[in-house]
Amino acid sequence: MEEPMGIRIVPMEAEHLDQVADLERICFSDPWSRRLLAEELKNDLAAWLVALDGAGNVAGYAGIQVVLDEGYVNNIAVRPDCRRRGVASRLLQVFLDFAQGHHLAFLTLEVRASNAPAIALYESRGFREAGRRRNYYEHPREDAIIMTRTFSYDGTEETHRTGGTL
């Protein structure tokens, strides 16, 4: 799927792992290891996407785990030079489309309380604060905001409502 800036969203493959692991180290204070990312590629309950730039390099990536009708967004990360260009939004939209197409009850994720740009993105896509995990993150220690978007499939227009604390 071709996107603005020449971005293509494709399934993550083993060939992307080195760049994704580098991106983890750049974006997160407690990054997932390359080994853990490789194991996730074998997880039948998980799906991982990469956003490739025009040169075929990883501009961003995202992962989701689905259990029954529940979706858990694991990570969304974008290379610093590609931020504010719609890469994270496009990755998230793929998961929202998947959730609706597969009639998931909800998607949920955690975000650092100080990550205002990410919170604004999630809110713009119908996610609402559903709770907090106190001191969830380390380096620096910080709360995680649990954000959830629920879906209704009763034949009426989709509704967004705040879920309970997970």
Buried (B, 14 or more C-beta within 10 A) or exposed (E): EEBEEEBBBEEBEEEBBEBBBBBBEEBBEEBBEBEEBEEBBEEEEBBBBBBBBEEEEBBBBBBBBBEEEBBBBBBBBBBEEBBEBBBBBBBBEBBBEBBEEEEBBBBBBBBBBEBEEBBEBBEEBBBBBBBBBEEBBEEEEBBBBBBBBBBEEEEEEEEBEBBEEE
